[in-house]
Amino acid sequence: MTYRITTVCLGNICRSPMAEAVIRARVNDAGLADRVVVNSAGTDGWHIGEDADPRALATLRDAGYDLDHRGRQFVAAWHDPDHPNYGDLVLAMDSRNFATLIEMADEPAHHRVHMMRSFDPALAGIPDGDPRLDVPDPWYGGMQDFVDVLAMLERASAGLVAQLPGLMSRR
């Protein structure tokens, strides 16, 4: 059975597609590609159908990651296990996205929603929803902001993949 991970930011053109690319690469490296599917979405619909931000794509490319992307919007129906876009694990990029995802979900779905950086071993013990786990939005910044975000996503992705066998067994 396939384990599905969805990364979520606001517009689905910077952070969540970058997280998608990094997690997918780490999953492939761990030999789990046949069992784990990774995708991304935004809580807003501004960029539906659009490619990722050119700065995000350049940052990923420079670090050796591939991404084929079209923006999508996460909607409440995605919390339904019968929906084709259902995710076993939904990873919010910041506390605002986390709150929006929780608001969309009924109580039983809350256990599937976490913040991306909650998987960074250096941040263990910080509860989901805490702004200290935010991946800052690089959209308003420069290239260094995208590089910094990539480093955060790489650390969290390594921690996530280390925990994946346990997460997959609890599904």
Secondary structure, DSSP 4 states (H G I P E B T S, - for coil): --EEEEEEESSSSSHHHHHHHHHHHHHHHTT-TTTEEEEEEESS-TTTTPPPPHHHHHHHHHTT--------B--GGGGSTTSTT--SEEEESSHHHHHHHHHHS-GGGGGGEEEGGGG-GGGTTPPTT-GGG----GGGS-HHHHHHHHHHHHHHHHHHHHHHHHHHHT-
